[in-house]
């Protein structure tokens, strides 16, 4: 990972010196992690997925994932925001080739812009591949009004990527992806964000109202962008962030077991066996995430890689990664809670993993695992050998 060493060192320092000391405050106050995100911008990390020729770092998926893990060990909300932003930038970098979009990618690098997603919509049942609100064109401009179930860090972003039906007469599955700059839209908050975990992502519901030039509509249909870039990148980067979260919970539990061992030399603490089993789960999770990142990077060395015959197999494995990583993270954090006992349960305990547990419980809900399991069942039916190979 030599090309990423310098900026990974900066991200690691930000995680340790900025994100971690403020993680409890971000969680308690359900506030945006301004300090960490500002520091990531100054370090150039918000442009990590922007190609080098456009002023960014041109980082690989594997490098981006390791950065998410570093942040996840410090503050899961910061890691999630970085992962979501980076996934949006990856969509721009791979699918938006017009002069307007290329210039916008340069602006992301130059101005440290933060990009959020407004893909969710009330009435779709959480289906990313379905939209109700249409893009309505009028000459060289369009308008859009959409009721979003959540828009993570929307009030703190410089721009949004949002989905909509391509036209009023289009079916719900005929979707367009649209870039909205700050001056193009308003967000009317329609609810609160008083969540169990991931509180720093600041994700209340909104009504989004927008008007912008048609050049800000992606030429490629959203189904292509979602399948080739948005979904696989999001799943991999989220999984690395959850890996970091689980690793930090394990470190807290390990410190508790070590303390008990020092208190009673020669006696193996009761939590040691459980701790060892968690270590094996972490190793499996780490291997899954790293292999998925390498697979995406290999596919993307060829412009047609994502459209190759192995696409079904890749989709199955990426969905499987998200399901396994999210469920493992929740299980690991709950196991660490068992080890730490009441100290782990208390928000201010010396060995607290309360925030870890609450943040981890969000993981299976971020694109519902039940929906992904159903999607994998459908993919298996169209695969050649029942395994998606």
Beta strands, then each sheet from edge to edge (+ up, - down):
strand 1: 115-118
strand 2: 136-138
strand 3: 141-148
strand 4: 159-165
strand 5: 175-181
strand 6: 185-189
strand 7: 206-213
sheet 1: 1+ 4+ 5-
sheet 2: 2+ 3- 7+ 6-
end
